[in-house]
Amino acid sequence: MSCKRKTQTDRTVSKRHKTEKNSTDLCFPQDTCGLNGSEDQTDLADFSSPGDENQDTDSHHFISDQFKVQSDEVEVPLIGNHETQESEGGEADLHKYLVGCKKNPGHSQFIPVDTFTLKHLPEGLQDSDLYEYIKAIADLTVRVDVRMSSPDRPTFYPKTTRPYPFSNMSERRNLRTGSGRVWDVNKFQDGVRQVGRYGRTDYTKCWCRKCEGSNSPSNVWWEFDVFTATHVVFDDIEANHTTLRLFYDSNDSQVDIVDKVSVVDVNIEDDWCRLKCVTCNKTLGNKLMGMFKHFLNIWRKVCDKYIASRSKHKLTFIVSHPHGCFKQVSVGQWKDRLEVGELRSKLTYTTCTCPGSK
């Protein structure tokens, strides 16, 4: 998730967005728990910087200039692996992959989000605000389900000979699952934004699948972004076959689905994708708005408290849907930081991941 560039689909990118996206850290796992992944991770060197509610949060800053630290010397493979769970048997087979996992047998380093407590944090960091921050990020983490591979996927990662995931597989309809995070939730009525900065759309009705086929589409709806990896959702062909499962915190969680998704921006080299999503479900929309507002508030507290000591603690936590199953938290540390651009860096870390973590 960083530096926006022209993509495989010739999507034009503005200079403003290039600058904004350059401020993101990318993180890659290392050691026993790590194939290259880009899960919904956060560390104490890289607090998500949401800014003011009245600002343009489309920028999706993950780290601002004032938070930058110098790079350690590190040479690691930064691209080439992925953490998507593929299932020929669809949803029914996901638990089978969880039980038979060879990467992290038993998943002892993963904590189900509904049983995650303050005591799971390292000594010295068992702080109620930090705990609440992790829970707030967990609330906004979603499972991303994709049932199409685009014929436009490249054969290799850019400027490499490493095979690009799921290229030349457009004939297959296997379920692929990853993880993503909700960002920038907005309510609209008759095309006018109802909260925060003023704005309006060039359409006045909801564009969800239910409303698309209705003679009386809703004039009230909620739009939000979801950030995931480009290797999970490559383009609009795949987005048209993508659904999101929200609040999947346990096996008993009710099924909350958003099935209208489009691609706003992608970056193949840095492997991030921004999706635009919509719902006119009042309960769901208001719940997401409340969760995002809470996240903004708790982020400020945690950033103020820990920004000066981030390089000491090196805490990294990941919230994800390993193997497409219910949401879990893993906790570790980042090890090395590699500057890959003027405002971008990549981290290696020890925090556990599995297929489906992104």
C-alpha positions as CSV (number, residue, x, y, z in Angstrom):
1,M,0.0,0.0,0.0
2,S,2.0,2.9,-1.1
3,C,3.1,5.1,-4.1
4,K,0.3,5.1,-6.6
5,R,1.4,4.6,-10.2
6,K,-0.2,3.9,-13.6
7,T,-1.6,0.4,-13.5
8,Q,-2.0,-2.6,-15.8
9,T,-5.5,-1.2,-16.7
10,D,-4.0,2.2,-17.7
11,R,-5.8,4.0,-14.9
12,T,-4.7,7.6,-14.7
13,V,-3.3,8.8,-11.4
14,S,-3.2,12.4,-10.1
15,K,-0.1,14.0,-8.7
16,R,-1.9,14.7,-5.5
17,H,-2.7,11.0,-4.9
18,K,0.9,10.0,-5.7
19,T,2.2,12.3,-3.0
20,E,-0.3,11.0,-0.5
21,K,0.2,7.3,-1.2
22,N,4.0,7.7,-1.0
23,S,3.7,8.0,2.8
24,T,2.8,4.4,3.4
25,D,4.9,1.7,5.0
26,L,4.9,-1.8,3.5
27,C,5.6,-4.7,5.8
28,F,6.9,-8.2,4.9
29,P,7.2,-11.0,7.4
30,Q,10.5,-12.7,8.1
31,D,11.7,-15.8,10.1
32,T,9.6,-18.8,11.0
33,C,6.2,-17.1,10.6
34,G,6.8,-15.3,7.4
35,L,6.2,-15.7,3.7
36,N,5.8,-12.3,2.1
37,G,2.5,-11.0,3.1
38,S,0.8,-7.6,3.4
39,E,-1.9,-8.2,6.0
40,D,-3.9,-5.6,7.8
41,Q,-0.9,-5.0,10.0
42,T,0.0,-2.1,12.3
43,D,3.1,-1.4,14.3
44,L,4.3,1.3,16.7
45,A,6.5,2.8,14.1
46,D,3.6,3.1,11.6
47,F,0.4,4.3,13.2
48,S,-2.5,4.8,10.7
49,S,-2.8,8.6,10.4
50,P,-6.4,9.4,9.7
51,G,-6.3,13.1,10.2
52,D,-9.3,15.3,11.0
53,E,-12.8,14.0,10.3
54,N,-13.4,17.0,8.1
55,Q,-10.3,16.4,6.0
56,D,-10.1,14.4,2.8
57,T,-9.4,10.9,4.3
58,D,-9.1,9.5,0.9
59,S,-5.4,10.1,1.3
60,H,-5.2,7.0,3.6
61,H,-1.9,8.0,5.2
62,F,-0.2,5.2,7.2
63,I,2.8,7.2,8.2
64,S,3.6,10.9,8.0
65,D,6.9,12.7,7.5
66,Q,7.3,13.4,11.2
67,F,7.1,9.7,12.0
68,K,9.9,8.6,9.6
69,V,12.9,6.7,11.0
70,Q,16.2,5.8,9.4
71,S,16.5,2.5,7.7
72,D,18.5,-0.4,9.0
73,E,20.7,-2.3,6.5
74,V,18.6,-5.2,5.3
75,E,18.4,-7.3,2.2
76,V,15.3,-9.5,1.9
77,P,13.1,-10.6,-1.0
78,L,10.4,-7.9,-1.0
79,I,8.0,-9.4,-3.6
80,G,7.0,-12.7,-5.1
81,N,5.0,-14.5,-2.5
82,H,1.4,-14.0,-1.5
83,E,-1.0,-14.9,1.3
84,T,-4.3,-15.6,-0.5
85,Q,-6.2,-18.8,0.4
86,E,-7.5,-20.7,-2.6
87,S,-10.3,-23.2,-2.1
88,E,-11.6,-25.5,-4.8
89,G,-14.5,-26.5,-2.6
90,G,-15.5,-23.0,-1.8
91,E,-16.5,-21.9,1.7
92,A,-17.1,-25.5,2.8
93,D,-13.4,-26.4,2.5
94,L,-11.9,-23.4,4.4
95,H,-11.9,-25.1,7.8
96,K,-10.1,-28.0,6.2
97,Y,-7.2,-25.7,5.2
98,L,-7.2,-24.2,8.7
99,V,-6.9,-27.6,10.4
100,G,-4.3,-29.0,7.8
101,C,-2.1,-25.9,7.8
102,K,1.6,-26.7,7.5
103,K,2.9,-23.2,7.8
104,N,1.7,-22.7,11.4
105,P,0.3,-26.0,12.6
106,G,-2.1,-25.5,15.5
107,H,-2.0,-21.7,15.0
108,S,-0.8,-21.2,18.6
109,Q,0.4,-17.7,17.8
110,F,-3.1,-16.6,16.5
111,I,-5.6,-15.3,19.0
112,P,-9.3,-15.3,18.0
113,V,-10.4,-11.7,18.1
114,D,-13.4,-12.4,20.5
115,T,-11.0,-13.9,23.1
116,F,-8.1,-11.4,22.6
117,T,-7.4,-9.7,26.0
118,L,-4.9,-7.1,27.4
119,K,-2.8,-10.0,28.6
120,H,-2.0,-11.1,25.1
121,L,0.1,-7.9,24.7
122,P,3.8,-7.9,25.6
123,E,4.8,-6.9,29.1
124,G,5.3,-3.1,29.2
125,L,2.6,-2.6,26.5
126,Q,-0.4,-4.0,28.4
127,D,-2.2,-0.6,28.0
128,S,-5.9,-0.2,27.8
129,D,-5.7,2.4,25.0
130,L,-3.4,0.2,22.9
131,Y,-5.7,-2.7,23.5
132,E,-8.7,-0.6,22.4
133,Y,-6.8,0.5,19.3
134,I,-6.2,-3.1,18.2
135,K,-9.9,-4.0,18.8
136,A,-10.9,-0.9,16.8
137,I,-8.8,-2.1,13.9
138,A,-10.2,-5.6,14.3
139,D,-13.7,-4.2,14.0
140,L,-12.8,-2.7,10.6
141,T,-11.1,-5.8,9.3
142,V,-13.1,-7.7,6.7
143,R,-12.8,-11.0,4.8
144,V,-12.4,-10.4,1.0
145,D,-13.9,-13.2,-1.2
146,V,-13.1,-13.4,-4.9
147,R,-14.4,-15.9,-7.4
148,M,-12.8,-14.7,-10.6
149,S,-9.2,-14.3,-11.9
150,S,-8.8,-11.5,-14.4
151,P,-7.3,-12.4,-17.8
152,D,-5.4,-9.1,-17.5
153,R,-3.2,-10.3,-14.6
154,P,0.5,-10.1,-15.7
155,T,2.6,-13.2,-16.0
156,F,5.3,-11.8,-13.7
157,Y,5.6,-9.2,-11.0
158,P,6.9,-5.9,-12.6
159,K,10.6,-5.9,-13.4
160,T,11.1,-9.5,-12.1
161,T,10.8,-13.1,-13.3
162,R,8.7,-14.0,-10.3
163,P,5.3,-15.5,-11.3
164,Y,2.3,-13.2,-10.6
165,P,-0.3,-15.0,-8.4
166,F,-3.3,-16.5,-10.3
167,S,-2.2,-15.3,-13.7
168,N,-3.5,-17.4,-16.7
169,M,-6.2,-18.8,-14.5
170,S,-9.2,-16.9,-15.8
171,E,-11.1,-20.1,-16.6
172,R,-11.1,-21.2,-12.9
173,R,-13.8,-20.1,-10.5
174,N,-12.2,-21.3,-7.3
175,L,-12.9,-19.2,-4.2
176,R,-10.0,-17.0,-3.1
177,T,-10.0,-15.3,0.3
178,G,-7.9,-12.5,1.7
179,S,-8.3,-9.8,4.3
180,G,-8.8,-6.0,4.1
181,R,-9.7,-3.0,6.2
182,V,-12.5,-0.5,6.0
183,W,-11.6,3.2,5.7
184,D,-13.5,6.5,5.4
185,V,-17.1,5.7,5.9
186,N,-19.6,8.3,4.6
187,K,-23.4,8.6,4.6
188,F,-25.2,10.2,1.6
189,Q,-28.7,11.3,1.1
190,D,-29.9,12.4,-2.4
191,G,-26.3,12.5,-3.4
192,V,-25.2,14.9,-0.6
193,R,-22.6,13.8,2.0
194,Q,-24.2,14.0,5.5
195,V,-21.2,14.0,7.8
196,G,-17.9,15.8,7.8
197,R,-16.7,17.8,4.8
198,Y,-19.2,18.9,2.3
199,G,-19.5,16.9,-0.9
200,R,-22.0,15.5,-3.3
201,T,-22.1,12.9,-6.0
202,D,-23.3,13.0,-9.6
203,Y,-25.9,10.4,-8.7
204,T,-28.8,10.6,-6.2
205,K,-29.7,7.0,-5.5
206,C,-27.9,4.0,-3.9
207,W,-26.0,1.9,-6.4
208,C,-25.9,-1.4,-4.4
209,R,-27.0,-4.6,-6.2
210,K,-30.4,-4.5,-4.6
211,C,-31.0,-0.9,-5.7
212,E,-29.6,-1.5,-9.2
213,G,-32.4,-3.8,-9.9
214,S,-35.1,-1.9,-8.1
215,N,-37.8,0.5,-9.3
216,S,-37.4,2.4,-6.1
217,P,-33.7,2.6,-5.1
218,S,-32.9,4.1,-1.8
219,N,-32.0,7.8,-1.6
220,V,-29.9,7.1,1.5
221,W,-26.8,5.0,1.4
222,W,-23.3,4.6,2.9
223,E,-20.0,4.4,0.9
224,F,-16.7,3.2,2.3
225,D,-13.3,2.1,1.1
226,V,-11.6,-1.2,1.8
227,F,-7.8,-1.5,1.4
228,T,-6.5,-4.9,0.5
229,A,-3.7,-6.4,-1.8
230,T,-3.7,-6.1,-5.6
231,H,-3.0,-9.8,-5.8
232,V,-6.3,-10.4,-4.0
233,V,-8.4,-8.1,-6.2
234,F,-6.6,-7.1,-9.3
235,D,-9.1,-5.0,-11.3
236,D,-12.8,-4.3,-11.9
237,I,-13.3,-7.7,-13.6
238,E,-12.4,-9.4,-10.3
239,A,-14.2,-6.7,-8.2
240,N,-17.4,-7.6,-10.0
241,H,-17.0,-11.1,-8.5
242,T,-15.9,-9.9,-5.0
243,T,-17.9,-9.9,-1.8
244,L,-17.0,-8.7,1.7
245,R,-17.9,-10.5,4.9
246,L,-17.9,-8.1,7.8
247,F,-17.7,-8.7,11.6
248,Y,-16.7,-12.3,11.1
249,D,-15.3,-12.6,14.6
250,S,-16.3,-16.2,15.5
251,N,-17.9,-19.3,14.0
252,D,-21.2,-18.1,15.4
253,S,-21.1,-14.6,13.9
254,Q,-24.1,-13.6,11.8
255,V,-23.3,-13.2,8.1
256,D,-23.0,-9.6,7.1
257,I,-22.2,-9.3,3.4
258,V,-21.5,-6.4,1.1
259,D,-21.6,-7.5,-2.6
260,K,-21.2,-4.3,-4.6
261,V,-17.5,-3.5,-5.0
262,S,-15.5,-1.5,-7.5
263,V,-11.8,-0.8,-7.9
264,V,-10.7,2.9,-7.2
265,D,-6.9,2.5,-7.4
266,V,-4.4,-0.3,-7.6
267,N,-0.6,-0.5,-7.4
268,I,0.9,-3.8,-8.7
269,E,4.5,-3.2,-7.7
270,D,3.6,-2.3,-4.1
271,D,0.6,-4.7,-4.0
272,W,-2.2,-2.5,-2.6
273,C,-5.7,-2.0,-3.9
274,R,-8.4,0.4,-2.8
275,L,-12.0,-0.7,-3.3
276,K,-15.1,1.5,-3.2
277,C,-18.1,-0.3,-1.5
278,V,-21.7,0.6,-0.9
279,T,-24.7,-0.4,1.2
280,C,-28.1,1.0,2.0
281,N,-28.5,-1.2,5.0
282,K,-29.1,1.4,7.7
283,T,-28.0,-0.9,10.6
284,L,-24.8,-1.8,8.8
285,G,-24.0,1.7,7.6
286,N,-24.4,3.3,11.0
287,K,-22.4,0.6,12.6
288,L,-19.5,1.1,10.3
289,M,-19.7,4.9,10.8
290,G,-19.5,4.5,14.5
291,M,-16.6,2.0,14.4
292,F,-14.6,4.3,12.1
293,K,-15.2,7.3,14.3
294,H,-14.1,5.4,17.3
295,F,-11.0,4.2,15.4
296,L,-10.1,7.9,14.6
297,N,-10.4,8.9,18.3
298,I,-8.4,6.0,19.8
299,W,-5.7,6.3,17.1
300,R,-5.0,9.9,18.3
301,K,-4.6,8.7,21.9
302,V,-2.3,5.8,21.0
303,C,-0.2,7.9,18.6
304,D,0.4,10.6,21.2
305,K,1.3,8.0,23.8
306,Y,3.7,5.8,21.9
307,I,5.1,7.7,18.9
308,A,8.3,8.6,20.8
309,S,9.0,5.0,21.9
310,R,8.0,3.2,18.7
311,S,11.6,2.2,17.8
312,K,12.1,0.8,21.3
313,H,9.0,-1.5,21.4
314,K,8.9,-2.4,17.7
315,L,5.4,-3.9,18.3
316,T,3.7,-5.2,15.2
317,F,0.2,-6.8,15.3
318,I,-1.8,-8.3,12.5
319,V,-5.6,-8.7,12.3
320,S,-6.6,-11.0,9.5
321,H,-8.8,-14.0,8.4
322,P,-6.2,-16.8,8.2
323,H,-7.5,-19.5,5.8
324,G,-10.6,-17.5,5.2
325,C,-11.9,-18.4,8.7
326,F,-12.9,-16.2,11.5
327,K,-10.9,-13.1,12.5
328,Q,-7.7,-13.5,14.5
329,V,-4.9,-11.4,16.0
330,S,-1.2,-12.2,15.9
331,V,1.4,-10.2,17.8
332,G,5.2,-9.8,17.1
333,Q,7.9,-7.3,16.4
334,W,9.3,-5.6,13.3
335,K,13.0,-6.3,12.8
336,D,14.4,-4.1,10.0
337,R,13.3,-1.1,8.1
338,L,14.2,-0.6,4.5
339,E,13.7,2.8,2.8
340,V,12.4,2.1,-0.8
341,G,11.6,5.7,-1.7
342,E,11.6,9.2,-0.4
343,L,8.6,8.7,1.8
344,R,8.2,4.9,1.8
345,S,9.7,2.1,3.7
346,K,9.3,-1.6,4.1
347,L,9.6,-3.6,7.3
348,T,10.5,-7.2,8.0
349,Y,8.7,-8.7,11.0
350,T,8.2,-11.9,13.0
351,T,4.4,-11.7,13.4
352,C,2.7,-14.8,12.2
353,T,0.6,-15.0,9.0
354,C,-1.1,-17.6,7.0
355,P,-2.8,-17.9,3.6
356,G,-5.9,-15.6,3.8
357,S,-4.1,-13.0,5.9
358,K,-4.0,-10.8,2.9
